[in-house]
Amino acid sequence: MAEVHALDDYYLAITLLITIAYQLFFFSIAFSLKFDKLTDFAGGTNFVVLAIITLAFSGHHHARQIVASIFIMLWGARLSGFLLFRIIKTGKDDRFDDKRDKFFSFLGFWVFQMLWVWTVSLPVTILNSPNVTKFDQPNFGTGRDIAGVILFAIGFFTEMESDIQKYIFRSNPANKGKVCDRGFFVYSRHPNYFGEIIIQFSIFMIAVSPAAYHYVHGGAYSALYASILGPFFLTILLMFVSGLPLQERPGGKKRYESGNHWESYSEYTKRTSILIPFPPQLYVRMPTILKRTIFLEFPLYVFDPAKHADQSKVQAREAEEGEREAS
């Protein structure tokens, strides 16, 4: 099959247009029917669509292109499948309670999802583009390729298994409100995020090999290295936007104010690394300065009851508990 030149020779414009159209299609269904079940499904499957289209358009199916494309398809398909299964079980997505009926607020989420899909897909998109495939390619099996495959396997298993572990834990009524400290969650408070970050850097590591070994040059060389924007964007998103910031301090605040297993949660955060898996026996003894730097537990994640709690809610809860004990 001859390669297809679509709008530009890096497939940036065509993948952006496809992503916009794909997301707007699902947005129209979700907003019209007030239907939450397709939101994350639309995000994950969009990665699959872009990988298939760019690989088909490239006309050159080197082993590296196939492996990188399959890896991002596997990740996107598993993620969307798991999230669809979970939302079917739970019924609705609480993230949209204040947006579902507001056109522009709800659309804003979908626009951000467009940016997420397009940006994170960049390593595979550019690897499959005519400006890269026109050059000879190093045989698959370079040191970077092997390291990328190993890291992908580690990241994929970590993310998949931690999602399953947390789902099983939360599905047990006896664990309602308790801290999930089983399996991978013994070593990391967010092992699924850690796995996801490793996956994206592993795909970049494979995709950049033609540039790293100087088989491509000029704009293609720069574009492959610039595609590191994809894994960096995902990392920034999880660490500073929609991942840890929405779970760490807000989660601690909610538990403290409601008295929902606060003591066990507080002990868990002291002994468990926020992201990078690490033995809890060592982490609990680690100096705070190392936790705040090397182990990425930045101050914005930390919940301090004296600074961040609504004391009126705490007092109201304690008063209510006192009345129950008295009666």
NUMIDREN-511713 format. One record per residue (C-alpha): residue number from 1; residue in one letter; x, y, z. Coordinates in steps of 0.001 Angstrom, whole numbers. Last residue first. Layout:
N
ATOM,n,res,u,v,w
ATOM,NUM,A,X,Y,Z;
...
END
This chain:
327
ATOM,n,res,u,v,w
ATOM,327,S,-28217,8023,74073;
ATOM,326,A,-24978,9584,75273;
ATOM,325,E,-22954,7824,72579;
ATOM,324,R,-25292,9086,69876;
ATOM,323,E,-25159,12626,71241;
ATOM,322,G,-21360,12543,71314;
ATOM,321,E,-21218,11338,67703;
ATOM,320,E,-23434,14219,66656;
ATOM,319,A,-21249,16695,68534;
ATOM,318,E,-18120,15213,66954;
ATOM,317,R,-19671,15511,63496;
ATOM,316,A,-20717,19120,64061;
ATOM,315,Q,-17271,19963,65400;
ATOM,314,V,-15572,18427,62368;
ATOM,313,K,-17913,20233,59988;
ATOM,312,S,-17243,23541,61755;
ATOM,311,Q,-13523,22824,61619;
ATOM,310,D,-13473,22914,57827;
ATOM,309,A,-10103,21234,57322;
ATOM,308,H,-7222,22727,55325;
ATOM,307,K,-4842,24456,57685;
ATOM,306,A,-5117,22632,61021;
ATOM,305,P,-6061,19342,59357;
ATOM,304,D,-2922,19432,57155;
ATOM,303,F,-3463,17539,53897;
ATOM,302,V,-367,17126,51738;
ATOM,301,Y,-745,17030,47958;
ATOM,300,L,290,20643,47327;
ATOM,299,P,3353,20079,49546;
ATOM,298,F,4970,17737,46981;
ATOM,297,E,5144,13984,47540;
ATOM,296,L,7448,13509,44538;
ATOM,295,F,9541,10640,45941;
ATOM,294,I,12852,12382,45250;
ATOM,293,T,11662,15746,46537;
ATOM,292,R,8981,15900,49240;
ATOM,291,K,9641,12339,50453;
ATOM,290,L,13376,13068,50600;
ATOM,289,I,12833,16235,52657;
ATOM,288,T,10479,14335,54966;
ATOM,287,P,13238,11983,56081;
ATOM,286,M,12497,8307,55342;
ATOM,285,R,11454,6077,58203;
ATOM,284,V,7945,5392,56841;
ATOM,283,Y,9416,4804,53377;
ATOM,282,L,11703,1998,54533;
ATOM,281,Q,9088,-324,56027;
ATOM,280,P,6669,820,53300;
ATOM,279,P,8856,-730,50564;
ATOM,278,F,8756,1614,47536;
ATOM,277,P,6531,2015,44483;
ATOM,276,I,6861,5530,42980;
ATOM,275,L,3545,7392,43317;
ATOM,274,I,2513,8603,46788;
ATOM,273,S,4887,6369,48714;
ATOM,272,T,3234,4538,51605;
ATOM,271,R,4166,4661,55292;
ATOM,270,K,2902,8100,56262;
ATOM,269,T,-31,8006,53843;
ATOM,268,Y,-1266,4727,55355;
ATOM,267,E,-1034,6076,58899;
ATOM,266,S,-3255,9005,57945;
ATOM,265,Y,-5718,6681,56196;
ATOM,264,S,-5916,4408,59256;
ATOM,263,E,-6591,7407,61493;
ATOM,262,W,-9136,8960,59118;
ATOM,261,H,-11282,5847,58751;
ATOM,260,N,-14229,8061,57741;
ATOM,259,G,-14297,10761,60419;
ATOM,258,S,-16375,12915,58098;
ATOM,257,E,-14116,15954,58289;
ATOM,256,Y,-10927,13880,58274;
ATOM,255,R,-11991,11577,55460;
ATOM,254,K,-13116,14425,53207;
ATOM,253,K,-9986,16459,53873;
ATOM,252,G,-7705,13476,53189;
ATOM,251,G,-9419,12816,49873;
ATOM,250,P,-9316,16511,48910;
ATOM,249,R,-5570,16592,49728;
ATOM,248,E,-4720,13444,47753;
ATOM,247,Q,-7392,12768,45170;
ATOM,246,L,-7979,15803,42982;
ATOM,245,P,-4348,16977,43138;
ATOM,244,L,-3112,13417,42348;
ATOM,243,G,-4901,13012,39044;
ATOM,242,S,-6635,15818,37174;
ATOM,241,V,-4148,18673,37098;
ATOM,240,F,-701,18525,38719;
ATOM,239,M,590,14959,38858;
ATOM,238,L,-1704,13156,36444;
ATOM,237,L,-1816,15939,33866;
ATOM,236,I,1888,16702,34218;
ATOM,235,T,2696,13037,33572;
ATOM,234,L,333,12857,30602;
ATOM,233,F,1854,15989,29093;
ATOM,232,F,5357,14634,29649;
ATOM,231,P,4419,11371,27918;
ATOM,230,G,3164,13260,24838;
ATOM,229,L,5692,16130,24807;
ATOM,228,I,8298,13431,24233;
ATOM,227,S,7110,13876,20650;
ATOM,226,A,9734,16625,20327;
ATOM,225,Y,12422,13938,19963;
ATOM,224,L,10618,12423,17004;
ATOM,223,A,9910,15849,15509;
ATOM,222,S,13538,16989,15754;
ATOM,221,Y,14859,13979,13839;
ATOM,220,A,12036,14233,11292;
ATOM,219,G,12791,17922,10724;
ATOM,218,G,16377,17236,9753;
ATOM,217,H,17688,13741,10250;
ATOM,216,V,16597,10119,10359;
ATOM,215,Y,18802,7052,10807;
ATOM,214,H,20730,8844,13538;
ATOM,213,Y,20540,6051,16149;
ATOM,212,A,18519,8217,18561;
ATOM,211,A,16405,9505,15686;
ATOM,210,P,15287,6062,14466;
ATOM,209,S,14953,4961,18137;
ATOM,208,V,12491,7715,19118;
ATOM,207,A,9395,5537,18755;
ATOM,206,I,10643,2803,21103;
ATOM,205,M,11521,5203,23922;
ATOM,204,F,8296,7117,23297;
ATOM,203,I,6295,3924,23809;
ATOM,202,S,8182,3238,27054;
ATOM,201,F,7568,6805,28250;
ATOM,200,Q,3836,6312,27756;
ATOM,199,I,3711,2973,29567;
ATOM,198,I,5800,4179,32517;
ATOM,197,I,3356,7059,33098;
ATOM,196,E,393,4676,33052;
ATOM,195,G,2068,2275,35465;
ATOM,194,F,2766,5053,37968;
ATOM,193,Y,-812,6264,37659;
ATOM,192,N,-2102,2743,38378;
ATOM,191,P,292,2436,41325;
ATOM,190,H,-1391,5388,43082;
ATOM,189,R,-880,5038,46852;
ATOM,188,S,2274,3021,46198;
ATOM,187,Y,3935,54,47899;
ATOM,186,V,1051,-1618,49745;
ATOM,185,F,-1246,-392,46975;
ATOM,184,F,397,-2909,44655;
ATOM,183,G,-1459,-5699,46433;
ATOM,182,R,-3647,-4498,49290;
ATOM,181,D,-3798,-1183,51114;
ATOM,180,C,-7199,38,49940;
ATOM,179,V,-8252,2351,52754;
ATOM,178,K,-11677,1583,54181;
ATOM,177,G,-14852,3490,53316;
ATOM,176,K,-16768,334,52441;
ATOM,175,N,-14444,-2656,52816;
ATOM,174,A,-17083,-5079,54143;
ATOM,173,P,-19245,-4272,51123;
ATOM,172,N,-16617,-5895,48845;
ATOM,171,S,-16700,-4137,45474;
ATOM,170,R,-14157,-1612,46715;
ATOM,169,F,-11462,-4251,47137;
ATOM,168,I,-12253,-5960,43830;
ATOM,167,Y,-12078,-2619,41988;
ATOM,166,K,-8850,-1647,43754;
ATOM,165,Q,-7132,-4905,42845;
ATOM,164,I,-8374,-4836,39244;
ATOM,163,D,-7109,-1299,38658;
ATOM,162,S,-3813,-2235,40349;
ATOM,161,E,-3449,-5268,38066;
ATOM,160,M,-4025,-3328,34867;
ATOM,159,E,-1759,-401,35765;
ATOM,158,T,1095,-2585,37020;
ATOM,157,F,798,-5089,34169;
ATOM,156,F,882,-2339,31548;
ATOM,155,G,3761,-504,33239;
ATOM,154,I,5962,-3562,33610;
ATOM,153,A,5250,-4821,30083;
ATOM,152,F,5793,-1329,28663;
ATOM,151,L,9074,-1013,30539;
ATOM,150,I,10332,-4310,29093;
ATOM,149,V,9254,-3360,25559;
ATOM,148,G,10873,77,25860;
ATOM,147,A,14131,-1347,27186;
ATOM,146,I,14247,-3760,24249;
ATOM,145,D,13527,-1007,21741;
ATOM,144,R,16049,1351,23327;
ATOM,143,G,18751,-1303,23199;
ATOM,142,T,17957,-1916,19549;
ATOM,141,G,15747,-4862,18627;
ATOM,140,F,13873,-3576,15593;
ATOM,139,N,16207,-3035,12676;
ATOM,138,P,17189,609,12271;
ATOM,137,Q,14940,2464,9824;
ATOM,136,D,15736,3839,6382;
ATOM,135,F,14151,7244,5849;
ATOM,134,K,10834,7912,4093;
ATOM,133,T,9104,6506,7194;
ATOM,132,V,9870,9636,9224;
ATOM,131,N,8471,12398,7004;
ATOM,130,P,5751,10004,5863;
ATOM,129,S,4265,9712,9413;
ATOM,128,N,4076,6480,11432;
ATOM,127,L,6714,7552,13988;
ATOM,126,I,5023,10959,14170;
ATOM,125,T,1625,9552,15133;
ATOM,124,V,3146,6953,17468;
ATOM,123,P,5118,9518,19488;
ATOM,122,L,2269,12096,19268;
ATOM,121,S,-563,9974,20691;
ATOM,120,V,-297,11636,24135;
ATOM,119,T,-901,15025,22501;
ATOM,118,W,-3934,14072,20399;
ATOM,117,V,-5674,12118,23148;
ATOM,116,W,-5129,14696,25897;
ATOM,115,L,-6044,17670,23694;
ATOM,114,M,-9309,16020,22671;
ATOM,113,Q,-9998,15164,26323;
ATOM,112,F,-9564,18844,27184;
ATOM,111,V,-12170,19694,24565;
ATOM,110,W,-14427,17035,26080;
ATOM,109,F,-14138,18548,29557;
ATOM,108,G,-14874,22015,28187;
ATOM,107,L,-17987,20671,26432;
ATOM,106,F,-19477,19862,29843;
ATOM,105,S,-18855,23381,31098;
ATOM,104,F,-20080,24840,27801;
ATOM,103,F,-23346,22903,27700;
ATOM,102,K,-24280,22961,31374;
ATOM,101,D,-26590,20085,32304;
ATOM,100,R,-23863,17491,32916;
ATOM,99,K,-21416,19951,34463;
ATOM,98,D,-22044,19983,38236;
ATOM,97,D,-22632,16238,38522;
ATOM,96,F,-19998,15548,35879;
ATOM,95,R,-17204,14151,38028;
ATOM,94,D,-19727,11923,39806;
ATOM,93,D,-19776,9526,36843;
ATOM,92,K,-22932,7444,36716;
ATOM,91,G,-24274,3886,37011;
ATOM,90,T,-21611,2323,39249;
ATOM,89,K,-21493,-1032,37424;
ATOM,88,I,-21781,428,33931;
ATOM,87,I,-19176,3018,34937;
ATOM,86,R,-16735,284,35937;
ATOM,85,F,-17155,-1766,32758;
ATOM,84,L,-16691,1353,30615;
ATOM,83,L,-13601,2297,32618;
ATOM,82,F,-12126,-1178,32151;
ATOM,81,G,-12819,-1260,28430;
ATOM,80,S,-11497,2265,27865;
ATOM,79,L,-8263,1479,29706;
ATOM,78,R,-7778,-1893,28048;
ATOM,77,A,-8433,-529,24552;
ATOM,76,G,-6200,2518,25033;
ATOM,75,W,-3294,508,26455;
ATOM,74,L,-3524,-2218,23846;
ATOM,73,M,-3810,356,21053;
ATOM,72,I,-796,2258,22412;
ATOM,71,F,1230,-953,22420;
ATOM,70,I,-34,-2085,19026;
ATOM,69,S,1095,1171,17425;
ATOM,68,A,4535,1009,19045;
ATOM,67,V,4970,-2634,17969;
ATOM,66,I,3739,-2076,14406;
ATOM,65,Q,5854,1026,13877;
ATOM,64,R,8923,-728,15256;
ATOM,63,A,8361,-3789,13063;
ATOM,62,H,8350,-1611,9954;
ATOM,61,H,5021,-1308,8225;
ATOM,60,H,5592,1296,5547;
ATOM,59,G,2381,2462,3816;
ATOM,58,S,2052,5179,6441;
ATOM,57,F,-1708,5591,6017;
ATOM,56,A,-2523,2234,7642;
ATOM,55,L,-269,2953,10633;
ATOM,54,T,-1710,6463,10933;
ATOM,53,I,-5292,5159,10798;
ATOM,52,I,-4814,2261,13227;
ATOM,51,A,-2942,4383,15768;
ATOM,50,L,-5497,7201,15586;
ATOM,49,V,-8462,4854,16065;
ATOM,48,V,-6872,3025,19003;
ATOM,47,F,-6072,6275,20773;
ATOM,46,N,-9693,7391,20240;
ATOM,45,T,-10809,4168,21944;
ATOM,44,G,-9504,5412,25279;
ATOM,43,G,-11161,8824,25184;
ATOM,42,A,-14531,7716,23830;
ATOM,41,F,-14748,4950,26449;
ATOM,40,D,-13996,7549,29126;
ATOM,39,T,-17097,9536,28156;
ATOM,38,L,-19397,6773,26906;
ATOM,37,K,-21102,5783,30175;
ATOM,36,D,-22032,9263,31313;
ATOM,35,F,-25341,9665,29439;
ATOM,34,K,-27255,12916,29867;
ATOM,33,L,-29013,11895,26598;
ATOM,32,S,-28246,15054,24638;
ATOM,31,F,-24968,15785,26430;
ATOM,30,A,-23510,12267,26166;
ATOM,29,I,-24671,11736,22579;
ATOM,28,S,-23375,15097,21337;
ATOM,27,F,-20132,14543,23279;
ATOM,26,F,-19639,11191,21550;
ATOM,25,F,-19703,12803,18116;
ATOM,24,L,-17705,15797,19338;
ATOM,23,Q,-14961,13438,20541;
ATOM,22,Y,-14623,11637,17223;
ATOM,21,A,-14775,14846,15150;
ATOM,20,I,-12118,16581,17269;
ATOM,19,T,-9896,13487,17251;
ATOM,18,I,-10191,13049,13486;
ATOM,17,L,-9335,16709,12959;
ATOM,16,L,-6294,16482,15253;
ATOM,15,T,-5123,13263,13610;
ATOM,14,I,-5422,14894,10173;
ATOM,13,A,-3526,18005,11266;
ATOM,12,L,-596,16261,12932;
ATOM,11,Y,-102,13548,10310;
ATOM,10,Y,3617,14430,10160;
ATOM,9,D,3624,14977,6396;
ATOM,8,D,828,17526,6445;
ATOM,7,L,-2710,17650,5055;
ATOM,6,A,-2890,13867,4444;
ATOM,5,H,-60,12252,2490;
ATOM,4,V,-966,8572,2188;
ATOM,3,E,1749,5966,1809;
ATOM,2,A,1347,3442,-950;
ATOM,1,M,0,0,0;
END
